[in-house]
Amino acid sequence: MLMGKAVSEFHVLAVDDSLLDRKMIERLLKTSSFQVTTVDSGSKALEFLGFRQDENSRSSPDPPLDSSNSSNQVVEVNLVITDYCMPGMTGYDLLKKIKESSSLRNIPVVIMSSENVPSRISRCLEEGAEEFFLKPVRRSDLNRLTPHLMKTKLKHQEHDSVTEDEEDEGPQPPRDLTTEEIESQTQQQQQQPHRQLSSNNNAKRKSMDETHSPEGTRQRFADLAAHPV
């Protein structure tokens, strides 16, 4: 029951050009308590994921997708499961597009195929696919999805936690002074009056020395002789 609640939090985007296969994988995923969205081509999958708008924003100021598509983009997709053989864009091409996108590369991708071709399987896994399922997909296959989904969820939680911590960090309050810093400031404040007093005393002493010096005395006598009383 606990696992069912955890799985129900995940949203899977299923991609298959075959209506029959698309309905089968949708029913299987929903039976396993996943939330499911289905599309019939790789291009529609990228559009749902917001890939086209993401790429246009980097290359040119083209207008965003229409409102019906942009409303879909707010839905978080936790995993993409796609058929390999599709007209136009294959499942392998879709995998490459997702892994090349900075905003989508962390979404796990699973490839499905009715053909057991080892070179095809290896190529998809090397490109970043999490799993390669042979059709018809069985419920036991879907059990292998949970570890990938949980790992991605933990990454998102860690990222959100770091972002919240950075936002919460406002201006830091002044730190408390250490005992050594307090004593140093106190000594400087105490020495300041003494320095001022010493400077004043030095000025007075200099004035008195000039008054009682021989030059000062001779100058006073010279003034008296020039102006007798």
Secondary structure, DSSP 8 states (H G I E B T S, - for coil): -HHHHHHTT-EEEEE-S-HHHHHHHHHHHHHTT-EEEEESSHHHHHHHHTHHHHHHHHH-------HHHHTGGGS---EEEEES--SSS-HHHHHHHHHH-TTTTTS-EEEEESS--HHHHHHHHHHT-SEEEESS--HHHHTTTHHHHHHHHHHHHHHHHHHHHHHH--S-------HHHHHHHHHHHHHHHHHHHHHHHHHHHHHHHHHHSHHHHHHHHHHHHHS--
